[in-house]
């Protein structure tokens, strides 16, 4: 069994930020008793929170809210505790509710909300125990057999290929060279080759090779992997200005089980038509009208220009997160020295 390196917990970040997030303003005017009791419960919660007694803090924050449902500070406290305890769905819901109640908090809460969202999206990879660091070390050792054992069907390959934070910069550069060399060998299981293709796609290396690998292995994958593989292939072909191939790949994704609602925006941009028209063609069982004819070039909209980029790819998002966390750490260190 392979285990991932222990991920840094969020306790320190949340604990240090708490002094900036919890507000001192009182709730709307209530009876003196309720004001005093609400304030008492909140202070009890903050004391327990400061001592990292999160169970007691949770109870006191809940009691604060039961006394005054508009006490946003207490809701933020519950969100922080949920984040610490890795209850990401709960943390995200609470942060969003707090921001809705007090929009002025968005600047302070956004980094924590984003951290919860990132960790939530990475949870399947964390649960699998696989890391890019493991793969890198095994590629260095030329041990593809062990890699194939790690990336069994329960390991999310796209998330694994984007696990950049587990590697140092020099390791990332070497990983890219090793993955490209391994991909050119045309050997290994379909999932192993798909992982290599996903990694190269994320680093924008060897796009033609990457597309060839995905196109070759996709028919041999299980349904879930096929859905993701064909959707990625559609994006890749679009970036390569191979719109006909992109349409075919997107429709293969739909045939594998991806909702047309998810694919329609990509097809609509290729054809230069409204999304509703793509969905209408699909609902009218006229999907053939969307598929390029192999004997004749599809007439694409002249308004379509190959400047289409996917700015929200996982690699770009991870880079943004790295920058935000780095800035956040500098801010925290600065506040500690004051």
VOBA-1610 file (N, C-alpha, C; in pm, whole numbers, padded with zeros to 5 digits, always signed):
BEGIN
Unk+00085-00119+00000Unk+00000+00000+00000Unk+00088+00124+00000Unk+00048+00223-00072Unk+00124+00346-00082Unk+00049+00456-00009Unk+00121+00533+00067Unk+00058+00638+00146Unk+00110+00773+00100Unk+00022+00871+00105Unk+00062+01006+00068Unk+00130+01074+00186Unk+00213+01172+00153Unk+00273+01250+00259Unk+00164+01327+00331Unk+00178+01346+00459Unk+00074+01413+00538Unk+00056+01555+00489Unk-00066+01587+00452Unk-00095+01722+00404Unk-00097+01819+00523Unk-00044+01940+00504Unk-00050+02040+00613Unk-00195+02069+00645Unk-00228+02070+00771Unk-00364+02100+00810Unk-00387+02249+00807Unk-00511+02286+00815Unk-00547+02427+00801Unk-00557+02497+00935Unk-00523+02428+01045Unk-00543+02488+01177Unk-00471+02620+01193Unk-00341+02624+01156Unk-00262+02744+01181Unk-00318+02861+01102Unk-00350+02837+00973Unk-00400+02946+00889Unk-00530+03001+00947Unk-00623+02910+00979Unk-00752+02956+01030Unk-00735+03024+01164Unk-00649+02967+01252Unk-00631+03023+01386Unk-00574+03164+01378Unk-00474+03184+01293Unk-00411+03314+01284Unk-00503+03417+01220Unk-00585+03371+01125Unk-00673+03465+01058Unk-00793+03503+01144Unk-00821+03422+01246Unk-00944+03443+01321Unk-00952+03582+01383Unk-00838+03633+01428Unk-00839+03763+01493Unk-00880+03873+01396Unk-00860+03851+01266Unk-00897+03950+01167Unk-01041+03932+01121Unk-01092+03809+01135Unk-01222+03778+01077Unk-01335+03803+01175Unk-01316+03763+01302Unk-01423+03779+01398Unk-01441+03927+01431Unk-01562+03974+01419Unk-01590+04114+01438Unk-01635+04141+01581Unk-01623+04264+01622Unk-01660+04300+01759Unk-01795+04370+01764Unk-01854+04394+01647Unk-01982+04464+01646Unk-02091+04380+01708Unk-02186+04444+01775Unk-02297+04374+01839Unk-02404+04341+01737Unk-02491+04247+01773Unk-02605+04212+01690Unk-02706+04326+01697Unk-02809+04319+01614Unk-02914+04420+01624Unk-02971+04424+01766Unk-03025+04541+01798Unk-03069+04565+01937Unk-03173+04461+01979Unk-03148+04394+02090Unk-03240+04296+02148Unk-03254+04330+02295Unk-03327+04247+02365Unk-03340+04272+02508Unk-03204+04261+02573Unk-03187+04328+02685Unk-03058+04328+02755Unk-03015+04186+02789Unk-03110+04105+02829Unk-03076+03967+02867Unk-03017+03893+02748Unk-03086+03899+02633Unk-03039+03826+02517Unk-02906+03882+02467Unk-02890+04013+02476Unk-02762+04070+02434Unk-02649+04018+02521Unk-02670+04017+02651Unk-02565+03971+02742Unk-02540+03821+02725Unk-02646+03743+02713Unk-02630+03599+02698Unk-02562+03564+02566Unk-02602+03635+02460Unk-02539+03612+02329Unk-02390+03644+02335Unk-02359+03758+02394Unk-02219+03798+02406Unk-02141+03697+02491Unk-02203+03649+02598Unk-02137+03551+02686Unk-02107+03422+02610Unk-02205+03373+02536Unk-02184+03249+02460Unk-02075+03267+02355Unk-02074+03384+02291Unk-01972+03409+02189Unk-01833+03415+02250Unk-01822+03479+02365Unk-01692+03487+02432Unk-01646+03349+02477Unk-01738+03267+02524Unk-01705+03129+02561Unk-01655+03052+02439Unk-01721+03073+02327Unk-01681+03007+02204Unk-01542+03050+02160Unk-01515+03181+02168Unk-01386+03232+02126Unk-01274+03182+02217Unk-01302+03173+02345Unk-01201+03122+02439Unk-01168+02976+02407Unk-01272+02896+02386Unk-01251+02755+02352Unk-01180+02742+02218Unk-01217+02826+02123Unk-01154+02824+01990Unk-01005+02857+02001Unk-00974+02959+02080Unk-00834+02999+02098Unk-00751+02889+02162Unk-00816+02807+02248Unk-00747+02695+02312Unk-00755+02567+02230Unk-00806+02579+02107Unk-00820+02467+02014Unk-00911+02357+02069Unk-01005+02398+02155Unk-01109+02307+02204Unk-01228+02324+02110Unk-01218+02263+01993Unk-01314+02291+01888Unk-01453+02233+01915Unk-01461+02124+01989Unk-01592+02068+02020Unk-01673+02166+02106Unk-01609+02221+02211Unk-01678+02317+02296Unk-01708+02445+02219Unk-01612+02489+02138Unk-01633+02610+02059Unk-01752+02594+01965Unk-01762+02477+01904Unk-01873+02450+01813Unk-02008+02464+01885Unk-02017+02405+02005Unk-02141+02411+02082Unk-02176+02556+02116Unk-02076+02632+02160Unk-02101+02770+02201Unk-02136+02859+02081Unk-02072+02837+01968Unk-02108+02913+01848Unk-02252+02881+01808Unk-02289+02753+01817Unk-02425+02714+01783Unk-02525+02781+01876Unk-02493+02785+02005Unk-02582+02849+02102Unk-02593+02999+02076Unk-02482+03059+02034Unk-02484+03201+02000Unk-02583+03228+01887Unk-02576+03143+01785Unk-02664+03161+01669Unk-02809+03132+01705Unk-02831+03037+01795Unk-02969+03008+01836Unk-03030+03128+01908Unk-02947+03203+01979Unk-02994+03323+02046Unk-03010+03439+01949Unk-02921+03447+01854Unk-02925+03555+01756Unk-02884+03500+01619Unk-02978+03460+01535Unk-02948+03401+01403Unk-02869+03494+01312Unk-02864+03624+01344Unk-02791+03718+01258Unk-02647+03740+01306Unk-02603+03661+01402Unk-02469+03679+01459Unk-02367+03614+01364Unk-02327+03689+01263Unk-02243+03636+01156Unk-02107+03590+01207Unk-02054+03658+01310Unk-01923+03621+01363Unk-01922+03474+01406Unk-02032+03432+01471Unk-02041+03294+01518Unk-02048+03197+01400Unk-02114+03237+01293Unk-02123+03152+01174Unk-01985+03134+01112Unk-01906+03241+01111Unk-01769+03230+01060Unk-01689+03134+01148Unk-01710+03140+01280Unk-01642+03048+01369Unk-01675+02904+01337Unk-01802+02875+01311Unk-01842+02739+01274Unk-01779+02697+01141Unk-01768+02791+01049Unk-01705+02762+00920Unk-01558+02727+00939Unk-01490+02804+01023Unk-01349+02777+01050Unk-01329+02638+01110Unk-01415+02604+01206Unk-01404+02473+01269Unk-01429+02362+01167Unk-01527+02381+01081Unk-01556+02282+00977Unk-01436+02264+00884Unk-01369+02374+00852Unk-01251+02367+00766Unk-01139+02292+00836Unk-01119+02320+00963Unk-01016+02252+01041Unk-01043+02102+01046Unk-01169+02066+01062Unk-01207+01926+01075Unk-01231+01859+00940Unk-01194+01929+00833Unk-01201+01876+00697Unk-01342+01841+00654Unk-01439+01917+00704Unk-01579+01904+00660Unk-01601+02015+00557Unk-01553+01991+00437Unk-01544+02098+00339Unk-01679+02146+00287Unk-01772+02055+00267Unk-01905+02098+00221Unk-01968+02194+00321Unk-01958+02159+00449Unk-02014+02242+00554Unk-01943+02376+00562Unk-01810+02374+00552Unk-01733+02499+00559Unk-01770+02592+00444Unk-01780+02539+00324Unk-01813+02620+00207Unk-01951+02684+00223Unk-02048+02604+00268Unk-02184+02657+00286Unk-02187+02768+00390Unk-02114+02750+00500Unk-02113+02850+00607Unk-02041+02978+00566Unk-01928+02965+00495Unk-01858+03084+00447Unk-01946+03162+00349Unk-02012+03091+00259Unk-02099+03159+00162Unk-02215+03229+00232Unk-02269+03164+00335Unk-02379+03226+00409Unk-02333+03351+00483Unk-02212+03343+00541Unk-02158+03458+00613Unk-02134+03575+00517Unk-02082+03545+00399Unk-02057+03650+00299Unk-02188+03711+00252Unk-02290+03627+00237Unk-02422+03678+00195Unk-02480+03771+00301Unk-02460+03734+00429Unk-02512+03816+00538Unk-02435+03948+00551Unk-02303+03939+00533Unk-02219+04059+00547Unk-02119+04063+00431Unk-02159+04120+00318Unk-02072+04125+00200Unk-01936+04189+00228Unk-01927+04273+00330Unk-01799+04337+00362Unk-01694+04235+00404Unk-01737+04114+00440Unk-01643+04011+00484Unk-01577+03936+00368Unk-01621+03960+00246Unk-01577+03878+00134Unk-01425+03878+00119Unk-01361+03993+00137Unk-01216+04000+00118Unk-01142+03914+00220Unk-01192+03911+00345Unk-01126+03834+00448Unk-01159+03685+00441Unk-01281+03655+00398Unk-01324+03515+00396Unk-01290+03443+00266Unk-01270+03517+00159Unk-01247+03455+00029Unk-01128+03357+00028Unk-01014+03392+00090Unk-00903+03295+00091Unk-00939+03164+00161Unk-01016+03172+00268Unk-01056+03051+00339Unk-01159+02971+00259Unk-01252+03042+00197Unk-01350+02975+00112Unk-01281+02905-00003Unk-01184+02971-00062Unk-01111+02912-00174Unk-01030+02791-00127Unk-00970+02801-00009Unk-00894+02688+00045Unk-00986+02568+00066Unk-01106+02592+00117Unk-01202+02483+00138Unk-01243+02421+00005Unk-01262+02503-00095Unk-01302+02452-00227Unk-01192+02370-00291Unk-01068+02417-00277Unk-00955+02342-00333Unk-00942+02208-00265Unk-00948+02208-00133Unk-00934+02082-00058Unk-01050+01989-00085Unk-01169+02043-00104Unk-01284+01960-00137Unk-01263+01890-00272Unk-01215+01965-00370Unk-01194+01907-00503Unk-01082+01803-00502Unk-00987+01818-00408Unk-00874+01725-00402Unk-00900+01605-00311Unk-01015+01604-00244Unk-01040+01499-00146Unk-01033+01359-00206Unk-01089+01335-00325Unk-01077+01200-00383Unk-00933+01154-00400Unk-00845+01247-00436Unk-00704+01212-00450Unk-00642+01183-00314Unk-00675+01266-00216Unk-00624+01244-00081Unk-00669+01108-00028Unk-00796+01076-00051Unk-00851+00948-00006Unk-00781+00830-00073Unk-00738+00850-00197Unk-00673+00740-00270Unk-00533+00711-00218Unk-00469+00809-00154Unk-00335+00791-00101Unk-00224+00808-00203Unk-00260+00843-00327Unk-00160+00860-00432Unk-00115+01005-00440Unk+00013+01027-00473Unk+00065+01163-00491Unk+00154+01166-00614Unk+00167+01285-00670Unk+00256+01302-00785Unk+00401+01280-00742Unk+00431+01308-00616Unk+00565+01283-00565Unk+00601+01134-00576Unk+00505+01047-00544Unk+00528+00903-00559Unk+00559+00867-00703Unk+00476+00919-00792Unk+00493+00887-00934Unk+00629+00936-00984Unk+00665+01055-00942Unk+00794+01112-00983Unk+00909+01023-00940Unk+00909+00980-00815Unk+01017+00895-00765Unk+01024+00762-00841Unk+00908+00706-00872Unk+00905+00579-00944Unk+00947+00596-01090Unk+00914+00710-01149Unk+00961+00737-01285Unk+01113+00751-01286Unk+01166+00816-01183Unk+01311+00826-01171Unk+01374+00688-01163Unk+01307+00597-01090Unk+01358+00461-01073Unk+01321+00370-01189Unk+01252+00426-01289Unk+01207+00349-01406Unk+01123+00228-01365Unk+01038+00247-01267Unk+00955+00138-01216Unk+00809+00162-01255Unk+00779+00142-01381Unk+00643+00165-01430Unk+00544+00064-01374Unk+00591-00055-01339Unk+00500-00157-01284Unk+00436-00108-01154Unk+00514-00046-01067Unk+00460+00003-00941Unk+00366+00122-00965Unk+00399+00203-01065Unk+00310+00315-01098Unk+00173+00262-01140Unk+00174+00157-01222Unk+00047+00100-01270Unk-00034+00044-01154Unk+00033-00006-01051Unk-00039-00057-00934Unk-00099+00056-00853Unk-00028+00170-00849Unk-00078+00285-00772Unk-00202+00343-00837Unk-00197+00358-00970Unk-00308+00426-01039Unk-00416+00328-01081Unk-00463+00252-00986Unk-00576+00165-01013Unk-00701+00248-01028Unk-00812+00182-01051Unk-00932+00253-01093Unk-00986+00352-00991Unk-00949+00339-00865Unk-01003+00432-00766Unk-00921+00559-00753Unk-00814+00572-00831Unk-00730+00692-00826Unk-00773+00788-00936Unk-00813+00911-00902Unk-00853+01009-01003Unk-00731+01060-01079Unk-00719+01021-01204Unk-00597+01049-01280Unk-00576+01197-01308Unk-00683+01270-01338Unk-00664+01412-01367Unk-00616+01486-01243Unk-00675+01457-01128Unk-00630+01520-01004Unk-00486+01483-00973Unk-00451+01357-00995Unk-00314+01313-00969Unk-00216+01386-01060Unk-00253+01402-01185Unk-00163+01468-01280Unk-00145+01617-01249Unk-00237+01674-01169Unk-00230+01816-01133Unk-00181+01836-00989Unk-00126+01734-00929Unk-00080+01742-00790Unk+00055+01812-00781Unk+00065+01930-00842Unk+00193+01999-00853Unk+00249+02042-00718Unk+00164+02067-00622Unk+00211+02118-00493Unk+00295+02015-00417Unk+00289+01888-00458Unk+00369+01787-00389Unk+00512+01782-00441Unk+00542+01862-00544Unk+00676+01862-00604Unk+00740+02000-00594Unk+00872+02001-00587Unk+00948+02125-00596Unk+00959+02165-00743Unk+00998+02290-00767Unk+01004+02340-00904Unk+01099+02258-00990Unk+01217+02227-00937Unk+01313+02149-01016Unk+01261+02008-01041Unk+01182+01955-00946Unk+01125+01822-00964Unk+01016+01824-01072Unk+00940+01933-01076Unk+00838+01946-01180Unk+00901+01945-01319Unk+01011+02016-01333Unk+01078+02021-01463Unk+01129+01883-01503Unk+01187+01812-01407Unk+01237+01678-01437Unk+01122+01582-01463Unk+01013+01596-01387Unk+00895+01513-01406Unk+00842+01527-01548Unk+00842+01648-01600Unk+00793+01672-01736Unk+00879+01600-01838Unk+01010+01606-01820Unk+01099+01536-01913Unk+01079+01385-01906Unk+01067+01333-01785Unk+01049+01188-01768Unk+00916+01141-01826Unk+00809+01220-01802Unk+00677+01182-01852Unk+00674+01183-02005Unk+00740+01283-02066Unk+00743+01290-02212Unk+00819+01172-02270Unk+00931+01137-02210Unk+01010+01024-02257Unk+00933+00893-02241Unk+00862+00879-02130Unk+00785+00758-02106Unk+00667+00748-02201Unk+00605+00860-02231Unk+00489+00859-02320Unk+00527+00816-02461Unk+00646+00850-02503Unk+00691+00815-02638Unk+00718+00666-02656Unk+00726+00593-02547Unk+00755+00449-02555Unk+00636+00367-02605Unk+00518+00425-02597Unk+00398+00354-02641Unk+00384+00220-02570Unk+00399+00223-02438Unk+00390+00100-02358Unk+00316+00129-02229Unk+00260+00022-02171Unk+00190+00037-02044Unk+00040+00020-02059Unk-00028+00013-01946Unk-00173-00004-01946Unk-00241+00124-01996Unk-00365+00113-02042Unk-00436+00234-02089Unk-00442+00344-01983Unk-00464+00309-01855Unk-00472+00412-01751Unk-00335+00476-01726Unk-00231+00399-01737Unk-00096+00453-01719Unk-00065+00554-01829Unk-00099+00517-01952Unk-00073+00607-02063Unk-00164+00730-02057Unk-00286+00709-02009Unk-00376+00823-01994Unk-00323+00920-01891Unk-00269+00869-01781Unk-00210+00957-01680Unk-00096+01039-01740Unk-00008+00975-01816Unk+00102+01047-01879Unk+00049+01157-01972Unk-00055+01124-02046Unk-00113+01223-02138Unk-00173+01340-02060Unk-00242+01311-01952Unk-00300+01418-01870Unk-00192+01508-01813Unk-00083+01446-01770Unk+00026+01528-01714Unk+00084+01619-01822Unk+00110+01564-01939Unk+00166+01645-02048Unk+00067+01754-02091Unk-00061+01722-02089Unk-00162+01821-02126Unk-00160+01939-02028Unk-00147+01908-01900Unk-00145+02013-01799Unk-00024+02103-01810Unk+00088+02049-01857Unk+00210+02129-01871Unk+00225+02189-02010Unk+00126+02163-02096Unk+00126+02215-02233Unk+00245+02165-02314Unk+00287+02043-02284Unk+00400+01983-02356Unk+00349+01880-02457Unk+00410+01878-02575Unk+00383+01777-02678Unk+00233+01756-02701Unk+00158+01859-02744Unk+00013+01845-02759Unk-00030+01740-02860Unk+00043+01727-02971Unk+00005+01626-03070Unk+00024+01485-03016Unk+00134+01463-02944Unk+00158+01334-02881Unk+00049+01305-02777Unk+00017+01407-02700Unk-00085+01393-02596Unk-00220+01354-02657Unk-00259+01424-02763Unk-00386+01395-02828Unk-00387+01253-02885Unk-00275+01213-02943Unk-00267+01079-03000Unk-00283+00970-02895Unk-00222+00992-02779Unk-00232+00893-02671Unk-00376+00882-02621Unk-00440+00996-02594Unk-00576+00993-02542Unk-00671+00929-02643Unk-00657+00965-02769Unk-00743+00910-02873Unk-00726+00758-02883Unk-00604+00711-02864Unk-00576+00567-02877Unk-00628+00487-02758Unk-00612+00541-02637Unk-00646+00462-02518Unk-00792+00477-02476Unk-00858+00586-02515Unk-00993+00614-02467Unk-01091+00499-02488Unk-01093+00436-02605Unk-01190+00326-02625Unk-01167+00208-02532Unk-01051+00197-02471Unk-01018+00082-02387Unk-01038+00111-02238Unk-01095+00228-02205Unk-01114+00267-02066Unk-01254+00233-02018Unk-01273+00236-01886Unk-01408+00219-01834Unk-01489+00345-01864Unk-01620+00341-01839Unk-01707+00449-01880Unk-01670+00582-01816Unk-01641+00581-01686Unk-01606+00705-01617Unk-01481+00768-01675Unk-01379+00687-01697Unk-01255+00738-01755Unk-01277+00786-01898Unk-01363+00715-01972Unk-01391+00757-02109Unk-01453+00895-02113Unk-01548+00920-02024Unk-01616+01050-02022Unk-01515+01163-02008Unk-01426+01149-01911Unk-01326+01254-01888Unk-01227+01262-02003Unk-01184+01146-02053Unk-01082+01143-02158Unk-01132+01209-02286Unk-01254+01177-02328Unk-01305+01236-02452Unk-01329+01387-02436Unk-01374+01429-02318Unk-01394+01572-02294Unk-01262+01647-02299Unk-01159+01592-02238Unk-01026+01653-02244Unk-00974+01655-02387Unk-00998+01546-02459Unk-00953+01538-02598Unk-01021+01645-02683Unk-01148+01671-02655Unk-01217+01777-02728Unk-01153+01912-02704Unk-01118+01942-02579Unk-01051+02068-02548Unk-00916+02077-02617Unk-00843+01966-02614Unk-00710+01965-02673Unk-00716+01986-02823Unk-00808+01919-02891Unk-00821+01937-03035Unk-00863+02080-03069Unk-00947+02140-02986Unk-00986+02279-03009Unk-00865+02370-03001Unk-00781+02347-02902Unk-00660+02427-02887Unk-00565+02408-03004Unk-00570+02291-03067Unk-00485+02261-03182Unk-00548+02305-03314Unk-00662+02375-03305Unk-00735+02422-03424Unk-00785+02307-03510Unk-00810+02193-03448Unk-00867+02078-03519Unk-01013+02064-03475Unk-01096+02157-03527Unk-01232+02167-03478Unk-01317+02044-03511Unk-01297+01985-03629Unk-01373+01865-03663Unk-01343+01752-03566Unk-01216+01733-03537Unk-01178+01629-03441Unk-01231+01661-03302Unk-01235+01790-03269Unk-01286+01831-03139Unk-01434+01796-03125Unk-01512+01823-03231Unk-01655+01791-03229Unk-01675+01641-03211Unk-01599+01563-03285Unk-01610+01418-03273Unk-01580+01372-03131Unk-01475+01426-03072Unk-01438+01388-02935Unk-01547+01427-02835Unk-01602+01548-02851Unk-01708+01591-02759Unk-01831+01501-02770Unk-01867+01464-02892Unk-01983+01377-02909Unk-01955+01236-02856Unk-01832+01193-02863Unk-01796+01065-02802Unk-01809+01072-02650Unk-01778+01188-02594Unk-01795+01207-02450Unk-01943+01195-02412Unk-02029+01254-02495Unk-02173+01245-02471Unk-02219+01100-02481Unk-02171+01028-02581Unk-02207+00888-02598Unk-02159+00803-02480Unk-02051+00849-02416Unk-01998+00777-02300Unk-02074+00811-02172Unk-02163+00911-02180Unk-02245+00942-02063Unk-02237+01084-02011Unk-02154+01168-02072Unk-02147+01308-02029Unk-02274+01381-02074Unk-02327+01467-01989Unk-02448+01541-02023Unk-02421+01639-02137Unk-02515+01645-02231Unk-02501+01741-02341Unk-02498+01884-02287Unk-02564+01908-02174Unk-02561+02042-02113Unk-02419+02084-02079Unk-02333+01987-02044Unk-02194+02018-02011Unk-02109+02040-02137Unk-02144+01971-02243Unk-02066+01977-02367Unk-02114+02088-02460Unk-02241+02123-02451Unk-02301+02218-02545Unk-02224+02351-02557Unk-02178+02411-02445Unk-02104+02538-02460Unk-01980+02525-02547Unk-01911+02411-02537Unk-01790+02392-02619Unk-01827+02378-02767Unk-01932+02300-02796Unk-01976+02284-02934Unk-02030+02415-02990Unk-02102+02489-02907Unk-02158+02617-02952Unk-02049+02714-02992Unk-01940+02715-02918Unk-01831+02807-02952Unk-01762+02764-03081Unk-01750+02635-03102Unk-01688+02587-03226Unk-01772+02627-03347Unk-01904+02605-03339Unk-01992+02632-03453Unk-02037+02778-03461Unk-02013+02854-03353Unk-02055+02993-03355Unk-02204+03010-03350Unk-02271+02924-03274Unk-02416+02931-03261Unk-02453+02935-03114Unk-02577+02971-03081Unk-02619+02973-02941Unk-02619+02833-02880Unk-02594+02827-02751Unk-02592+02699-02680Unk-02726+02628-02695Unk-02836+02704-02691Unk-02969+02642-02698Unk-02989+02570-02830Unk-02923+02615-02935Unk-02937+02547-03064Unk-02871+02410-03060Unk-02755+02402-02995Unk-02687+02273-02981Unk-02773+02177-02900Unk-02829+02225-02792Unk-02913+02139-02706Unk-03038+02097-02781Unk-03094+02187-02862Unk-03214+02156-02940Unk-03186+02047-03042Unk-03071+02055-03110Unk-03035+01952-03206Unk-03024+01816-03138Unk-02968+01816-03017Unk-02951+01692-02944Unk-03086+01635-02900Unk-03174+01722-02847Unk-03304+01676-02801Unk-03392+01629-02916Unk-03368+01685-03035Unk-03445+01644-03152Unk-03388+01522-03220Unk-03297+01452-03150Unk-03233+01333-03206Unk-03167+01362-03340Unk-03117+01483-03354Unk-03051+01522-03478Unk-02903+01544-03451Unk-02848+01457-03364Unk-02708+01473-03326Unk-02615+01458-03447Unk-02662+01386-03548Unk-02581+01369-03667Unk-02549+01501-03734Unk-02638+01599-03715Unk-02613+01730-03775Unk-02495+01799-03710Unk-02459+01754-03590Unk-02347+01814-03520Unk-02215+01746-03555Unk-02226+01621-03603Unk-02104+01543-03626Unk-02046+01575-03763Unk-01916+01602-03771Unk-01853+01630-03900Unk-01859+01508-03992Unk-01881+01534-04120Unk-01882+01428-04220Unk-01738+01398-04259Unk-01699+01272-04248Unk-01559+01236-04277Unk-01524+01260-04423Unk-01626+01264-04511Unk-01597+01282-04654Unk-01604+01428-04696Unk-01637+01513-04602Unk-01654+01653-04640Unk-01629+01741-04519Unk-01555+01846-04538Unk-01526+01935-04426Unk-01654+01999-04375Unk-01665+02007-04243Unk-01778+02077-04183Unk-01759+02226-04203Unk-01867+02295-04238Unk-01860+02440-04255Unk-01877+02504-04119Unk-01770+02557-04069Unk-01773+02620-03938Unk-01802+02768-03952Unk-01859+02825-03848Unk-01892+02967-03849Unk-01766+03050-03871Unk-01779+03150-03960Unk-01664+03236-03986Unk-01632+03323-03866Unk-01727+03330-03772Unk-01701+03411-03652Unk-01613+03338-03553Unk-01596+03206-03576Unk-01512+03129-03484Unk-01365+03159-03513Unk-01293+03198-03411Unk-01150+03225-03425Unk-01075+03140-03326Unk-00964+03088-03368Unk-00885+03003-03279Unk-00802+03089-03185Unk-00873+03153-03096Unk-00805+03222-02988Unk-00864+03170-02860Unk-00937+03059-02874Unk-01009+03002-02760Unk-00908+02938-02665Unk-00909+02986-02544Unk-00822+02928-02443Unk-00905+02888-02324Unk-00858+02791-02250Unk-00927+02745-02132Unk-00853+02799-02010Unk-00887+02922-01972Unk-00813+02992-01866Unk-00832+02927-01731Unk-00937+02845-01717Unk-00964+02785-01587Unk-00918+02640-01580Unk-00815+02603-01656Unk-00763+02467-01646Unk-00705+02445-01509Unk-00694+02318-01470Unk-00645+02286-01336Unk-00505+02341-01313Unk-00420+02338-01418Unk-00283+02384-01398Unk-00279+02532-01366Unk-00360+02612-01440Unk-00364+02755-01413Unk-00419+02780-01273Unk-00523+02703-01237Unk-00585+02722-01106Unk-00487+02690-00995Unk-00410+02581-01010Unk-00311+02547-00907Unk-00206+02655-00893Unk-00165+02714-01006Unk-00067+02822-01000Unk-00123+02941-00924Unk-00251+02971-00950Unk-00313+03083-00879Unk-00320+03055-00729Unk-00353+02930-00694Unk-00362+02894-00553Unk-00225+02906-00487Unk-00121+02862-00557Unk+00015+02874-00502Unk+00045+03020-00467Unk+00013+03110-00560Unk+00042+03251-00540Unk-00038+03306-00422Unk-00168+03271-00418Unk-00253+03322-00311Unk-00207+03272-00175Unk-00171+03144-00166Unk-00126+03089-00039Unk+00006+03152+00004Unk+00094+03177-00094Unk+00222+03240-00063Unk+00199+03381-00008Unk+00109+03457-00074Unk+00078+03591-00027Unk+00014+03587+00111Unk-00074+03489+00130Unk-00142+03476+00258Unk-00043+03445+00370Unk+00053+03357+00342Unk+00153+03323+00444Unk+00237+03444+00482Unk+00271+03526+00383Unk+00348+03648+00413Unk+00268+03741+00501Unk+00139+03753+00473Unk+00053+03838+00554Unk+00045+03787+00697Unk+00032+03657+00711Unk+00021+03599+00845Unk+00148+03618+00925Unk+00263+03595+00861Unk+00390+03614+00930Unk+00406+03759+00975Unk+00359+03851+00888Unk+00368+03991+00923Unk+00283+04026+01042Unk+00163+03968+01049Unk+00074+03998+01163Unk+00125+03940+01292Unk+00197+03829+01283Unk+00253+03766+01404Unk+00363+03852+01463Unk+00434+03927+01379Unk+00549+04005+01428Unk+00506+04141+01483Unk+00376+04177+01462Unk+00332+04308+01509Unk+00309+04307+01658
//
